[in-house]
Structure formats: structure tokens, C-alpha cells
Amino acid sequence: MILDYEPGDKVTNPDKKEWGIGQVQSIIDYKVTVNFENVGKKVINAKNIELIKLGK
């Protein structure tokens, strides 16, 4: 599994659209820390949840 995002990228969680747009803060192994506009920082396990990268 290759993660297709890096710190600074904008992403959304398709299962939690109400979280809004998030910005990737860090990636350690498959743990992706994202700061979402509506709910703040969340740590996402990329093995379980596929974030959608937004175009720049």
C-alpha cells in the first residue's frame, strides 16, 4: 500500500464529509494526522480509511 499524500495536502474523509476539508499534518507509518476544518485534528489509520486527495 502506497499513500498518495504528503504533509500540506488537502484531503477529505469520504465516510465523514461533515468533517470538511482537512490538511495533512504528518504521516508516520499508516497513521495520518489531519487537521479538519470542522472537527480539528484527527489521526487516521490509512489501512482502514482511504482519504481522498483534493486537487491543488
C-alpha positions as CSV (number, residue, x, y, z in Angstrom):
1,M,0.0,0.0,0.0
2,I,1.4,3.4,-1.1
3,L,0.0,6.5,0.4
4,D,-0.7,9.2,-2.2
5,Y,-0.5,12.2,0.0
6,E,2.1,14.2,2.0
7,P,2.1,16.9,4.6
8,G,0.3,20.0,3.3
9,D,-2.0,18.2,1.0
10,K,-5.8,18.9,1.3
11,V,-7.9,15.8,1.8
12,T,-11.5,14.7,2.7
13,N,-12.7,11.6,4.5
14,P,-15.5,10.2,2.3
15,D,-17.1,8.5,5.3
16,K,-17.2,11.7,7.3
17,K,-18.0,14.5,4.8
18,E,-19.3,16.7,7.7
19,W,-15.6,17.0,9.0
20,G,-15.0,19.2,6.0
21,I,-11.7,19.7,4.2
22,G,-8.5,18.7,6.1
23,Q,-4.9,19.4,5.7
24,V,-2.4,16.5,6.2
25,Q,-0.1,17.4,9.1
26,S,2.1,14.3,9.4
27,I,2.4,10.7,8.3
28,I,4.0,8.1,10.5
29,D,3.7,4.5,9.1
30,Y,0.0,4.4,8.2
31,K,-1.1,6.9,10.8
32,V,-2.0,10.1,9.1
33,T,-2.7,13.2,11.2
34,V,-5.1,15.6,9.6
35,N,-6.4,18.9,10.8
36,F,-10.0,19.1,9.6
37,E,-11.8,22.5,9.4
38,N,-14.9,21.3,11.4
39,V,-13.5,18.9,13.9
40,G,-9.9,19.7,14.4
41,K,-7.1,17.2,14.4
42,K,-7.8,13.5,13.8
43,V,-5.4,10.6,13.5
44,I,-6.5,8.4,10.6
45,N,-5.3,4.8,10.2
46,A,-4.8,4.7,6.4
47,K,-5.1,0.9,6.4
48,N,-8.7,1.3,7.4
49,I,-9.8,4.6,5.9
50,E,-8.9,5.9,2.4
51,L,-8.7,9.7,2.4
52,I,-9.5,11.5,-0.9
53,K,-6.8,13.9,-2.0
54,L,-8.1,17.1,-3.4
55,G,-6.6,18.8,-6.4
56,K,-4.2,21.7,-5.8
